[in-house]
């Protein structure tokens, strides 16, 4: 890359502007001619991109002569095998070209700076036959640098450096990987505490359907009521909790699962089964 090429991509003189009504910031670039790169400068395959800062975000903007639709996707392929996908999720804005923009992430900026962009592909949702790989051939109107990959790196570096100078409080965000939670189907089992109002005894037991168990016991003795109930994902865990409570109050066992508990015991078990 010649020294004149670096000057061509210069961002010196660019300024940060503030919208007094919204408080949003944007950069007014001084070198208008050097603010856009065509990744391939044949008329039919032209895809332009530029880095900008507006509405308080660093964005990567793509423009094309034909309109992209929601569901289409721009993909960049680099020499080290890295691929960055830019799925179109909002309607492109039309100026003299159709433009769509994406927030620039730290990982993508590093790839643009340190890897060599070799080709791009536009995948069309409605017509997959239109999709094709286009090799990078960087250029401008009346200007074609000798080393396209180096031109891209200088362009990206100059713009990011200038943004950092003008907006020192801004940090490029990191891509967040959203993991889809795995939903497991559990056979829920409950540990419960019941009270027999006629004698004051308490029952510590387990059941897959504690409401049904309560009604069954109430049919025999209407004075029985549920005091606490907690569900566990498997019967094995519920049995372990039930066994631990039975052991803790074994000295107060009356018979089977019935215990003669005082108020402190009952409060402790209810706290356990919250």
RAPENOR-V410271 format. One line per field, one symbol per residue. phi: phi as a letter, one per 40 degrees, with the letter a starting at -180 (. if undefined). A space follows every 10 residues. Layout:
# RAPENOR-V410271
phi=???
This chain:
# RAPENOR-V410271
phi=.ccccccdcc bcgcbcbbcc cbgcbabccc cccccabcca bcdcbcbcaa babafgbcbb bbbaccccbc hcacbbbbcc gcbbbbccbb ccccbcbcbb bbcccdcccc cccbbbcbab bbccccaccc cacbccacab cgaaccbccc ccccdccccc ccccccbccc bccccbcccc ccccccccbb bbbbbcccbg cbbbabacbc cccccccccc bdccbcbaab cbcbcccccc cdccccccbc cbccafbbbc bccccccccc cccc
